[in-house]
Amino acid sequence: MIILGVILLVVGLLTGLSIVWTIGIVLIVAGAVLAILGGTGRRVGGRAHWF
């Protein structure tokens, strides 16, 4: 999710589409939160692992 967010962020910056840039930022933040929660051993959405 973080990688997809970075890709969308770069595409949004290069093309000037602010909606793609915004979606990229949201995906980066959501991916970071899920990674931090998963790294602490906490279950996210009822799942212990996200593969």
N, C-alpha and C positions, 0 to 999 in steps of 0.2 A: 504494500500500500504506500509505503514511503517512496519507493522507486517510481511508482506511477505518479505520485504527487510531484516529484521533482521533474519528471518528464513533462507533465502538464504545465508546471511553472515555467520551464524553459520555453516551451512552445508558446505559451501565452505572452511571455516577454518578447519573443521574436516576432510574433504576428501582431501584437498590439491588442489582442482580444482580452479584455479585462475579466470576462466571465470564466475563461479557461484558467487564467492566472489565479482567480479566487478559488476555483475548485481545486487547483493544485495545492494551494496553501491549506485548505481544509483537509485534504487527504494527508498531507504531511503531518499536520497536528494530530489527526485521528490515529494515524499509524504510529506516531511517537507515543501517544498515550497507551495504545494497545501493547506496544513493545515494552514500555516501562511496567505496566501492570503484569504482563506475562513474565517479565524478568524477575519480578518479586515473588513469583510462585502463586500469584492470585489467579483464580479462575475468572475468565472474561466471557460473558454470555453463556455460562454453563459448560464451557469447554476449557480443559486444562492446557491444551496445545492448539496452535493455529498453524496448520501446514498447508 
